[in-house]
Amino acid sequence: MCVKKAQVAGQIFVYIIAIVVVGLIIAYGYSAIKGFTQRGEQVEYITLKTSIENSISGIVSDYGSVKRPPIDVPGKYRFVCFVDKSRAADADSTALCTSHAQDPSLADFYQPIACSGWKTGRNNVFLIPDGSDAFEVGENMTIDNAGQAYAGQPFLCLGVVNNKIKLQLEGLGDKVKLSEYT
């Protein structure tokens, strides 16, 4: 059996086309999977925002009622911090806005991006590790952070454990008191 030069050149061309097609399929698959992942993260973020908004608005006028809504938090966040926008003038003196080199127990709460957003009044819920993911859930909140390392300051940061936070809401008639339950 005799193989001609044209046949060898044709086989090389087929192999090159096959490699290019496989490469394009892999590249398309990677970009599609990456897109699905990003959309999934966006859905988780929107679900979190909607869940918090609905929980707060659903109890605001229900005086004396206490609820502990199940709130799922995407895995990339360590804390969910709520701030009292009416006390933005006090922000610079809080653990959220001040570096705490001498007090390591407060080091996790120093979040300059969240601090900036709080002081400008744009948002009142910040998702940490860096605070760049934030949103507004209304002006009708008060903060109760008794028992926290930063007690008395106008913010509340809830640690994310197993993709959940322990948020307790108490209706005050015209506002909602936010705290952490144990």
N, C-alpha and C positions, 0 to 999 in steps of 0.2 A: 504494500500500500504506500503510495507516494503522496506526501503532503506538499502542496504548492505554496509559494510565498504569499499569494493573495489570500489563501485560507488562513494562514497564521496571522496576517495583518487584520483580517476580519474578526478573528477570535479575540485579539487584543482590544479591538474597538468595542466588541460586545462586553468584555470585562470592564473596560473603562466606563461605559454607559451604566452597567450594573452597579459599580461602585458609586457613581454620582447619584443614581436614583436612590440607593440605600442611604447615602449621606443626607439627601434631601428629606427622606422619610424620617430619619432620626432627628434632624433639626426641627422639622415641623412638629413631631411628637413632643420634643422637649419644650418648644414654645407653647404648645397647647396645654401641657401639664402645668407649666409655670403660670399660664393665664388662669386655669381652673383654681390653682392654689391661691392666687391673688384675689380672685372673686370670692373664694370661700372665706378669706380673711375679712373682706369687705362685708360679707353677709354676717359674720360673727360680730363685727363692730356695730353694725346697724341693729342687730338683735339686742346687743348689750344696751345701746343707747335707748332703744324703744322700751325695753324692759324697765330700765330705771325711770324713764319719763312716765310711763304708764303707772308704775308703782307709786310714784310721788303724787301725780295728779289724781289718782284714785283714792287717796286717803286724806288729802289736804283739808277737805271740809268736814271730815268725819271726826269730830272732837272726841278725844280720849281713846280712840281706837289705836291699837298697836298691831303692826304687821311685820312679818319677817319674810319678805318675798324671796323666792329662789332665783338668784341672779347668776347666770353663767357668764364667766369672763374668759376671753381667749387666752390660751396658754402663754403668749409672749409677754403678758403683763404681770408685774409683781405686786402692784398696789393700785387701788382706785381711790383717788383723793377728791373729796368734796370741799369746796371753799365757800365761805360766806361773802358774797360779792358786796354786801352792804358795808363790810369792814375791810375793803381793799386798801384803805389808807393805813391800816395796821400791818399790812403784809410784810413790810421790810423788817419788822421785829419778830417775825415768826420763824420757826424751824424750817418751813418750806422755802424761805427766801434767804436764810443766813447759813453760811458754812459753819460747821461745828467741829473743828479740829480737836478742841479740848473735850468734847462730849461725844464719844463714838456711838452712843445709843441713839443719837439724833441724826447721824450721818446719812442714813437711808432716806431721810425726809427732805434733804436739801435738793431742790429741783428748780434750777434757774429758769427753765423754759416755762414750767407751770407757774412759777412766780410772776413772770412777765405777763402771761395770759391773764392771771388773776388781777394784777394791778391795772391792766388796760380794760378790764371788765368784759372781755369777750366771752369767756367761758367760766363755768363753775364746777365742772367735773373733768379731772385730768387722769389719764391712764399712764402709769409709770412702768417702764424704766426711765423714760426721758421727758414725759409730759407733753410731747408734741401731738399726741392723739388726745383731743379734748372736745367737749361739747357743752351745750347749755341745756339745763333741765328746768329753768324757771327761777324766779326770784323769791319764791315762797319757801325758803329753807332756813332752818336754824341748826346749829351744830352743837352736839353734846359729845365731848371727847374725854369725859372723866375717866381716869384710870390709864390714860395713854401717857407716854413719855413727854408729850407736848401738851398736856391738859391745859385748858383755858385759852388756847389759841384758836383763832377762827377758822380752823380747817379740821377735816377728819380723813385720815388715810386708813383704808381697810386692806389688810394683807390678803392676797389671793392664795387660797389653799384648795387644792384639787379642783381648780378652775371655778371656784365659788368665793363669794364674799359674804360676811355675816352682817348684813345691813338690817338695822331695825328702824322702822318708821313709826312715828307717833303723830297722829293728827291733832293739830292745835286749833282747828277752826278756820284760820286764815293762813296758817303756815304748817310745815311739817318739820318735826325734830328728827334729825338723823343721828344715829348712834350705832355702836357695835355691840352685838350681843355675844354672850359666852356660851 
